[in-house]
Amino acid sequence: MNCTHWIGAERRHCHSTKDVRPYLTGPCCPAHTPNALKGLPEAPPGPGMPAAAWTTPSPLNDSRVHDARAVASGKRRSNPQAYRAAQAAVDNHQNGTTS
């Protein structure tokens, strides 16, 4: 991997291959990291991704949860049994009884 930093005064890319790491701006050598270009010290390396990073629920899963009110109102498609059950659950909730 080569450093892709553009050196404007020399009109060329750096192309260094020593200690190049990926950044949002592209692969950079230590002399051209975002902090180095700002004159700031480099942040110490962290522990990496948390152990549960890949096991956390996705927002996509949350969007698939069927809301009883949406099913009962007919705004969300469902089978007839789920439709009747959702209507009963909403009716019970509105009457103050829950099961």
C-alpha positions, 0 to 999 in steps of 0.5 A: 500500500502506498501513501496517496497524499498529494504534495502540491509543491512538488506536483506528485503523490508521496508514494511512501510504503513505510508504515502506511495505514488506511485513513478516511482520506486514503492510505497515509504514511506517518508524515501525511496523516490527518493529525500530522498535517495539522501539526498535532501529535498522533493519537495512541492506538486504541483497543480496536473494535469492541467485542460486541461490535458485530453482535449489536442489533441492526436498525434494519431489524428494528424496522421489521418489527410489526407494530400492533397498531399499524397492523390493526389499522391496516397500514401494515400488511399481515395475514388475517390471523395477525390482523385480528390478533392486533385489533384485539390487542389494540382494543384491550389496550384502549379499554385498559386491560392487557393480557 
